[in-house]
């Protein structure tokens, strides 16, 4: 295995007007997504350097959506990582970074446990950027992926298994009754209000 080549990079605070979204960015962010990102920034602050910029052109090659959200919030300056890149390297980085983020999957038992914990503390599903339909689709995709893995003989021993049943009810009274019934039967239950 060859040694990892460390890209030439430096972190700098710049005026927002000194950098710009890459005009050849093949990924588009909806207004709703930018508003969600802006809300996340309001709630949690700008805790990570999410913008990577080509030193030669000022093109953002990572973080175009973040740039739009910061612009929406009226930010005047931002920390960026400058990289020395040719125009072709910019395009490759831009496409590869977006593609690699698509290839990750959700671990639904872990996501559901996290959502339940947050739900117990009064957070709403929308506070994490999800709608109920999103979770249902992720559950479906996860189940299909698990079935495909079993059909293909994939040995995915990831430790102790967690088995869950999700039951949807029409109101809080039904939810409370089922919770009380199942806990009285010795089952471990979490209440999740979506």
Buried (B, 14 or more C-beta within 10 A) or exposed (E): EEEEEEEEBEEEEBEBEEBBBBEEBEBEBEEEBBBBBBBBBEEEEBEEBBBBBBBBBBBBBBBBBBBBBBBBEEBEEBEBBBBEBEEEBBBEBBBEBBEEEEEEEBEBBEBBBEBBEBBEEEEEBEBBEBEEEEBEEBBEEBEEBEEEEEEEEEEEEEEEEEEEEEEEEEEEEEBEEBBEEBEEEEEEBEEBEB
